[in-house]
Amino acid sequence: YQRRVRGVEFEMWGPYRHSTELTIFQNVVSGESIKEPGKEHIAQVLRSVSYFEANILETNEPMVVAVGLAPGNFPLTKALPGWYSGSWGYHSDDGHVYEGMGTGRQLGPKFEAKKTVGCGVSSVGEVYWTIDGRLIGSSVVKATTPLYPTIGFDNLGYVEFNIDGPFLYSRLKLSIRDHQLSEVRYIANISTDKPMYRPGDTMYIRVVTLDATNHMPGILSYRLDVQIKGPSGEIVVTNAASYSNEADGAWGSSWTIPDGTAGGEYSIDLVFNGPRLMGTTTRKFEIREFQNPKLNLQAEFVRKGLGPGDKAIATLSVTRAEGGIPSGAVVTADARIDGEGVFNGQTTLDATGNCSITFNLPSHIKEGNGTLTFTVQDGGVVESVGKTIPILLQKLDIRIYPESGDLVSGLNCGLYVECFTPTGDPADIEASLVHCSKDGLRSEPIAQIVTKHEGRGKLQFVPQPKLEYFLQITKPAGISSLFPLGHQVKKKGVVLTTSKHIFKDYVELSLQSNLNREQDYQIVLSKREITVASTIVRVGNSKPLKVLLYPPPSIGDGVLRATVIDLITGFPLAERLVFVVPRPTINVSIKASRPSFSPRDTVLLLIKTTDQFGLPVSTNVGVTITDKSVLEMVENRKKAPRLPEMALLESEVLELNDAPVYLKGDSKGDEALDLLLGTQGWRRFLFFKNKDDLYQFLTDNPRAKVVLAADGQENFVSSPIVSSEEEDYEIRTESLNRGAPLFKSKSSSKTQNRKRIQLPQLKSLSRESKKGKKVTIVRKEKDREKERKSPVVLARKKEAAPRE
């Protein structure tokens, strides 16, 4: 084939090897000479190569072309890149990437002659491919030997090999993958051995620090203190945590609660002298006097939203604290509403320890304060559990989130809805979407919504301009109020949607635009600071465009952000969150050496970890031994998450309740996870001029450290423009909703913040004026004759949510 090296062309048919080493983490390599049998080729390699392009000029059909990387000892015949261990290849016949084995996975489209295929390695250790300058997808490099640009044919072909540039693919314009924050990102996950304690008990605390990108253990060498705060936020005690093992990123601490400690809700925070970008969660626990129950009782209402005259169905699950099921035990149920008894009856537990009761609510309810009490008699043991009846009258807290940020006229838009009772508990509703004319007449229902989990649901509809839309509650009965959406319909824009709840090997999205002309957009799939997949598409005012993105298995899992970027302005236009199932999975089984033990016995636990194929795999395992009866004293939805939910979900959402549901892997769990990300996920943007401003912001708002998005001059396509003599503006933001500005997770319904910022924030804040915040901009200077580009640093804020 033909190869261009510093303007010198070599032409040769047949197997050919040239030593252009593709180093990953070095900047300079020395010149070298290569001798091939029969011919001698000399090339001076003055710098390492991290990207190359192969322009496929001619091929003899049928033919397979493979472009990728291979070690120096890769065979020159009878193999294509990607088939042998230590090599990677993107193949033309099926669009698959082969990663050192004979079977591949879908990466992108098929390609043929007259295409330019690029391949490169980023600073985060991933190999990526492009076609005609557009990013296709990536894989992960785990190389222990030097890698070389490699192209393979199974027939005669003619190719131009470009390692010097200029390239069709411009990383400055199209990617942010090589520009990370200077510090490594870690997330600290806190867990306790149980949710509540008595004075005199010893609390055991574990802190697991994981890399925010790949969830690998964080090896940290600095002091970490565990800080216990009381019910009023006062610091009760600060203890130094110690490494259990430096290699597994786990810290341990304990606290013996003094006698006489006041009861209430306490919290655990971390204090450390380390990376400024260490994100941490806060774990809450309770201190009070209690007796360990003999029975574990969990009561639930089938529907978490009831109105006057509705039929209520409640379930009860019972097990014995020492093990076993009290089948046949007598259960008495007593329901009271506004101080009056409305139901009293008896039933028995079945062989699984479960029972249910049904009763009707009164047709007229004044205040709606209701309680259902179950009393279980198991021989000489009598214990009770109470549950608030979820009665909904006229007062509801409904929060509404467009799927990708905006409602756009004429496009099929998704709408996430979240409903709460006045006390903050989730409420289940059924509602119709209607619009009202100026004379107050309501339209026929446009769409229907039924909440599925935690008071969350989703509907689809096509909004029209100049119409006001409302939710009309149909169940429970008796709610006459209309709830406005709180989002204006934009005349022009784009919408990013998906019909799937979760994804495995690839992410499938749908992009719509109502512009009259075709325009190029970049769709970026990112995980915190790192772009894991990206592509450029052209969309006009036509049917939705299907977009497939292929994130690499090692870092492209968990919660990812799909963002649509305007290639003209460089600003994000639409965004939604998606969840990619981790690959590979790890299965953990725990088995005791005997079925039962007596006090003072030595217990032997057998713990086995296997991969998705059932083969043994080496892992780090944390074990907690605690009294299950204490765990069962907490309502299921309020239980602390396990480490998988902590690492994959907790830092990505505002509130994580009913955590065990989301990663179960069934259809209900997948739908609940999508609803969680659509309502509680972090999105939208705040811009900062430099790192100092960003770090000051992170100091003032620690919660933002777990959701930081990106950094550097190459954030998206271009940077906002400011004058050479920086102009000062005063931005006064007014929060109108519970999702308060500047990452504050709790605030009053109306708070104010004043900041001195620079012009790069103006466009972002003006966009936010339509997202639930009033923005007033006062210009201090008017001289804007000289303009220049300025780098920005990007962080995310929780999308504003209307509160009714």
Salt bridges, closest charged atoms under 4 A:
ASP94 OD2 - HIS96 ND1 3.73
GLU99 OE1 - ARG105 NE 3.38
GLU126 OE2 - ARG177 NH1 2.23
ASP132 OD2 - LYS115 NZ 3.49
GLU160 OE2 - ARG4 NE 3.98
ASP178 OD2 - ARG171 NH1 2.92
GLU183 OE2 - ARG276 NH2 3.32
ASP201 OD2 - ARG198 NE 3.78
ASP225 OD1 - ARG223 NE 2.97
ASP269 OD2 - LYS229 NZ 3.23
GLU286 OE2 - ARG288 NE 3.19
GLU300 OE1 - LYS387 NZ 3.84
ASP378 OD2 - ARG320 NE 2.88
ASP397 OD2 - ARG399 NH2 2.99
ASP397 OD2 - ARG803 NE 3.96
GLU403 OE2 - LYS458 NZ 3.36
GLU403 OE2 - ARG576 NH1 2.31
ASP406 OD2 - LYS490 NZ 3.61
ASP406 OD1 - ARG684 NH2 3.94
ASP406 OD1 - LYS771 NZ 2.98
GLU418 OE2 - ARG456 NE 2.97
GLU454 OE1 - ARG637 NH2 2.54
ASP505 OD1 - ARG583 NH1 3.58
GLU508 OE1 - LYS500 NZ 3.38
GLU508 OE2 - LYS546 NZ 3.82
ASP520 OD1 - ARG538 NE 2.79
GLU529 OE2 - ARG185 NH1 2.21
ASP557 OD1 - HIS215 NE2 3.78
ASP557 OD1 - LYS527 NZ 2.86
GLU575 OE2 - ARG796 NH1 2.71
ASP601 OD2 - ARG594 NH2 2.94
GLU632 OE2 - LYS639 NZ 3.34
GLU635 OE2 - LYS387 NZ 2.68
GLU645 OE2 - ARG642 NH2 2.82
GLU650 OE2 - ARG283 NH1 3.00
GLU652 OE2 - ARG528 NH2 2.99
GLU652 OE1 - ARG561 NH2 3.14
ASP658 OD2 - HIS453 NE2 2.77
ASP666 OD2 - LYS664 NZ 3.85
ASP674 OD2 - HIS501 ND1 3.89
ASP674 OD1 - ARG576 NH2 2.86
ASP711 OD2 - LYS691 NZ 3.78
GLU726 OE2 - LYS689 NZ 3.68
GLU726 OE2 - ARG788 NH2 3.72
GLU727 OE2 - ARG779 NH2 2.81
ASP728 OD2 - ARG756 NH2 3.62
GLU730 OE2 - ARG754 NH1 2.40
GLU730 OE1 - ARG756 NH1 3.94
GLU734 OE2 - ARG732 NH2 3.60
GLU768 OE1 - LYS773 NZ 3.94
GLU787 OE2 - ARG784 NH2 3.81
GLU799 OE1 - ARG683 NE 2.86
